[in-house]
Amino acid sequence: MIDKLLEYAEPEPNTGCWLWTGGTTNSGYGSLWVETESGRKKVGAHRIAYQCVYGSIPPKMTIDHRCKIKRCVNPSHLRLLSHRENILLADRGVISENMAKLTAPCGHPYTVRWGNALRCLPCSQTYMRTWRANRGITQRCAQTTLNSDEMGGDARDVHRGSPMGGEEITRDGSIKVKRNDS
């Protein structure tokens, strides 16, 4: 494998890069075909160069070019980073800026992942409390809500006055405990 790497790597005297002269991906990285247990597979030339010198690449880790030249396969220009670190070090404008943020606009630290967005826990809890209150859903009955929908009933009717509910969130966000006095 090293022979094939050296055959297609051309040293660039000014930067010290070894520029890949073989095939490249659409995004500009050097690539080559390798034999695996499941057949032939196209792999990044920089990944092969890294593995030849430093060993295997752990899962969820990426190879970063210190020189920022995508075609470079010089192992001394390559380093192991997490995907997050790689994005933060890249000059990708908004993506890098957003990933570098540690606090929400309200000042709380980001602690909750909500889909692809980051949220702060206190504001997320307040939002969900208000959302549930506006729909008449008690916090405790999330599973019952799903089952009542399957039975064709309205979830709000099932929860109000139900011994399973036990509590209700009022419009102002406070929790009203229901009692079943027989």
Secondary structure, DSSP 8 states (H G I E B T S, - for coil): -HHHHHHHEEE-TTT--EEE-S-B-TTS-BEEEEEETTEEEEEEHHHHHHHHHH----TTEEEEETT--TTB--GGGEEEEEHHHHHHHS--THHHHHHH--B-TTS-BEEEEETTEEEEHHHHHHHHHHHHHHHT--GGGHHHHHHHHHTT--HHHHHTT-TTT-EEE-TTS-EEE-----
